[in-house]
Structure formats: C-alpha cells, structure tokens
C-alpha cells in the first residue's frame, strides 16, 4: 500500500502511439499542440494525455467516456499490457514501471486480474479448466486448483457447468466464466474492460447485480471501464470521465450529476435521473439554519439515513408536510430537508446552500 493508502495511483500518464512519441510529447509540453496537430506533425496519436487518478482499496472506480476517449488504453497501463510514454503508476505502493518482465508477470498473476468484453475463453478447455488456468500458471496442484475453481464457479451461479465448453454456453454464462477465472486467482486488483457491454440489457443488469454483490463480499479494488453512464452510476463508488485522452472530471455519481465540470460532462449526465443517484446528505441543510428561520422541528417529523435516495424522500414528502430529519448511524441529527429543498434539487440539480 502507498503512503497515502491508495491501491492504485496513476500520476501524469501519457500514452502516445507512433515512432516519434517522445518528440511529440516534448512538443506538446513546450507548445501545447492539439491532438490534430500531433497527428499532422509527427504521425502520432495521443491515447492518454496527462491522466492522474487515485483509487482507494475496495473501491469500484469507473472510468468512462465515448469511443476513442482513452479509457481502455488507460486501464491497460495498470498491468502494463501497454507501456506509457511518460508518467508513474503505483499498485499497492509498487512501481509497476520499474518491474523487470519476469517480476511483472509474477505480480500480474498473483495480484491483478482482468476481465475483457470478448470473454477471452480458451475454446479447447472446459469451464473448469478455463477458471483454473491462472492457478495452473502459478503451479498449484490440479486437485487444489480444481477445488478453488469449482468453488468460484458456484460463486458466479454456474454450478454444474464445469465440464461444458465455451460454445455450449450463452453469452451471459461465458462472461460469468470470465469473471470466475479472474476471481479464482484471488487478486487484489480487478480490471474490467466493458465486461457486460456485449450482453442484452436483462442479462447485463443481472450480471451487474451479481458483480456488485461479489465485489462487496470480496472487497476487491476494481477499475471498471464503461461507455454507459447508467452503468457507471449504478455500480461505481466514484467515476472518472475521459475525453480525448484526458480525465475531465472525477467524483462520486452524485458530484458528477449535481456539479458537472463542463458542457461535455453536462451532456453526458443530461439523461440521468437524479432521483436514484442523489442521496439525502447532498440535499440537506443545517439544523440550526432551519430552526433559526422556522422554529423547532416538529416532534412528528420522520428521520431518514444520510444515504437515502431522493426518490424515497420525495415519496415521503408527498404525503407529509413536516420537514425531513436526516440522521447518522448513531441517531444524531445531521440535517433537515424540506419540500422546497427537494423541488430545487430536481429542477436545478444543485445542492441547497
């Protein structure tokens, strides 16, 4: 773990594709060349531009953006499937860039697993053998790795399918196998590159639910790549939005929906309903401020937790005129929400002052 306690620290990472990448980067830093100018002058393509982010242990950190934004390129630097042109990457305090190839391979196998959009299953191997493959590479005995693989297969609800082959499984089942293979290695870090985007909506939502449950139980630090804001908002503890290789904004789903950094992010979040994203703590006003203006809060006022969704609060406010008390886990009053606060948040998308 790093001194700051982060699982992953990405600092000022650049990835420029092309034979003159170093010259292009120097020119970018000296003269502020645009992506188009770099292509015209050096025949180089900017994949990632000065990206920095810090990811907490056990966090589901979503990186999202449109096609070509650099999100998939960035995630492949964490396990060094791609070499950055410049910058630093620390995983649990270890400098990934400083590792020689043999050390890197061992570190990947023991600490980092990746789940791809196209499943990446070996067609000549059974489900059980596909799941056990990382353990086989590690040199674990066949009995032990099969035992672990079977347990992991059960975990992703594929009990009884261990002897089947990939072509005998549906797309959703194949993706479960890919997830099981990643989890069987018991990694500290999970890298997931649009793992559910090729699936139909119903199966996709089911796998999202299963993944969130597993992530909570296993406490894995996860970097989850997606182009779908609904998916990012649903599963992410925090979200980084990328555009043209740059990180435009990083924050919780609430922060990004309520306070988009620019017009690009505003366009992204325009179709997202705030009702299930925004929580009570983002809407409440101080108790003292309310009581100084309105007098003591009625004894009949109901109390809700700080993480209660806006939709639940609105449903209550429709039937009750009293202000809503927001309390912490110990029952201490942390704030107050009125009907006006709720209406203002829905219409304006801003926190109460």
Residue pairs with C-beta under 8 A, 6 or more apart in sequence:
1 7
1 57
1 92
1 93
2 9
2 90
2 92
2 93
3 93
4 54
5 56
5 57
6 54
6 55
6 56
6 57
6 90
7 55
7 56
7 57
7 58
7 59
7 91
7 92
7 188
7 189
7 221
8 53
8 54
8 55
8 61
8 78
8 89
8 90
8 91
8 189
8 221
8 223
9 53
9 54
9 55
9 88
9 89
9 90
10 51
10 52
10 53
10 54
10 74
10 77
10 78
10 87
10 88
10 89
11 52
11 87
11 88
11 89
11 90
12 50
12 51
12 52
12 86
12 87
12 88
13 48
13 50
13 51
13 52
13 74
13 77
13 84
13 86
13 87
13 88
13 89
14 25
14 46
14 48
14 49
14 50
14 51
14 84
14 85
14 86
14 87
15 46
15 47
15 48
15 70
15 73
15 74
15 77
15 82
15 84
15 85
15 245
16 24
16 25
16 38
16 44
16 45
16 46
16 47
16 85
17 44
17 45
17 47
18 24
18 42
18 43
18 44
18 45
19 43
19 44
20 42
20 43
20 44
21 42
21 44
21 85
22 85
23 42
24 33
24 38
24 41
24 42
24 44
24 46
25 85
25 86
27 33
27 38
27 41
27 42
28 38
28 46
28 49
33 41
35 45
35 46
35 49
35 244
35 245
38 44
38 45
38 46
39 45
46 244
46 245
47 70
47 73
47 245
48 70
48 73
48 74
48 77
48 84
48 245
49 70
49 244
49 245
49 246
50 87
50 246
51 70
51 74
51 87
51 242
51 245
51 246
51 247
52 247
53 61
53 63
53 240
53 247
53 250
55 61
55 221
55 223
56 221
56 237
57 219
57 221
58 219
58 220
58 221
59 221
59 222
59 237
59 238
60 212
60 215
60 222
60 224
60 235
60 236
60 237
61 221
61 222
61 223
61 224
61 236
61 237
61 238
61 239
61 240
62 224
62 225
62 226
62 231
62 232
62 235
62 236
62 238
62 239
62 240
63 71
63 74
63 75
63 223
63 224
63 225
63 226
63 239
63 240
63 242
64 71
64 225
64 226
64 227
64 228
64 229
64 232
64 239
64 240
64 241
64 242
65 71
65 227
65 241
65 242
65 243
66 227
66 243
67 227
68 244
69 242
69 243
69 244
69 245
70 242
70 244
70 245
70 246
71 225
71 227
71 242
72 193
72 194
72 225
73 82
73 245
74 242
75 191
75 193
75 223
75 225
76 82
76 193
77 83
77 84
77 89
78 89
78 91
78 96
78 112
78 189
78 191
78 223
79 96
79 108
79 112
79 114
79 189
79 191
80 89
80 96
80 97
80 99
80 104
80 108
81 114
84 97
88 95
88 97
89 95
89 96
89 97
90 96
91 107
91 111
91 112
91 189
92 111
92 188
92 189
94 107
96 104
96 107
99 107
109 134
109 137
109 138
109 185
110 138
110 185
110 187
111 187
111 188
111 189
112 187
112 188
112 189
112 190
112 191
113 134
113 181
113 182
113 183
113 185
113 187
113 189
113 190
113 191
114 182
114 190
114 191
114 192
114 193
115 175
115 178
115 179
115 182
115 190
115 191
115 192
115 193
115 195
116 178
116 193
116 195
117 193
117 194
117 195
117 197
117 198
118 198
119 166
119 171
119 174
119 175
119 177
119 178
120 178
121 130
121 166
121 174
121 177
121 178
121 181
122 129
122 130
122 133
122 166
123 165
123 166
123 167
124 165
125 133
125 165
126 162
126 163
126 164
126 165
127 153
127 158
127 161
127 162
127 163
127 164
127 165
127 166
127 169
127 177
128 146
128 149
128 150
128 153
128 162
128 163
129 136
129 149
130 166
130 177
130 181
131 149
131 152
131 153
131 162
131 177
131 180
131 181
131 184
132 145
132 146
132 148
132 149
132 184
133 181
134 181
134 184
134 185
135 144
135 145
135 148
135 149
135 184
135 185
136 142
136 145
138 185
140 148
145 184
148 184
149 162
149 180
149 184
150 162
152 180
152 181
152 183
152 184
153 159
153 161
153 162
153 177
153 180
155 180
155 183
155 214
156 176
156 177
156 179
156 180
156 183
156 210
156 214
157 176
157 210
158 173
158 176
158 177
158 180
161 169
161 173
166 174
166 177
169 177
170 203
171 198
171 199
171 200
171 203
172 199
172 203
172 206
172 207
175 195
175 196
175 198
175 199
175 207
176 207
176 210
178 195
179 195
179 207
179 211
179 214
182 190
183 190
183 214
183 218
183 220
187 220
188 220
188 221
189 220
189 221
189 222
189 223
190 215
190 220
190 221
190 222
190 223
191 222
191 223
192 222
192 223
192 224
192 225
193 225
194 225
194 226
194 227
195 207
195 224
196 203
196 204
196 207
196 208
196 231
197 204
197 226
197 227
197 228
199 207
204 231
208 231
208 234
208 235
211 235
212 235
215 222
224 232
224 235
224 236
226 232
229 268
229 269
229 271
229 272
230 272
232 239
232 253
233 239
233 253
233 257
233 272
233 277
236 253
237 252
238 250
238 251
238 252
238 253
239 250
239 251
239 252
239 253
239 256
240 247
240 249
240 250
241 247
241 248
241 249
241 250
241 256
241 264
241 265
241 268
242 248
243 264
248 261
248 262
248 264
248 265
249 256
249 260
249 261
249 262
249 265
251 259
253 277
254 277
254 278
254 279
254 282
256 265
256 269
257 269
257 272
257 274
257 277
257 278
257 349
258 274
258 278
258 282
258 345
258 349
258 350
258 351
259 350
259 351
260 266
260 268
260 269
274 310
274 345
274 346
274 349
275 309
275 310
275 311
275 314
275 346
276 309
276 310
276 311
277 309
277 310
278 309
278 310
278 345
279 306
279 307
279 308
279 309
279 310
280 304
280 305
280 306
280 307
280 308
280 309
280 310
280 313
280 324
280 326
280 335
280 337
281 306
281 307
281 326
281 334
281 335
282 345
282 351
283 310
283 313
283 337
283 341
283 342
283 345
283 351
283 352
284 306
284 326
284 334
284 335
284 336
284 337
284 341
284 352
285 335
285 336
285 337
285 338
285 341
285 352
285 353
286 335
286 336
287 297
287 333
287 334
287 335
287 336
290 297
290 323
290 336
290 338
291 297
294 323
297 322
297 323
297 325
297 336
298 322
298 323
300 322
301 322
301 323
301 324
301 325
302 316
302 320
302 322
302 324
302 325
303 324
303 325
303 326
303 327
303 331
303 333
304 312
304 313
304 316
304 324
304 325
304 326
304 327
305 326
305 327
305 328
305 329
306 326
306 327
306 328
306 334
308 326
310 342
310 345
310 346
313 324
313 337
313 342
314 342
314 346
316 324
317 324
317 337
317 339
317 342
321 339
323 336
323 337
323 338
324 336
324 337
324 338
325 333
325 335
325 336
326 333
326 334
326 335
326 336
326 337
327 333
327 334
328 334
341 352
344 350
344 352
345 351
345 352
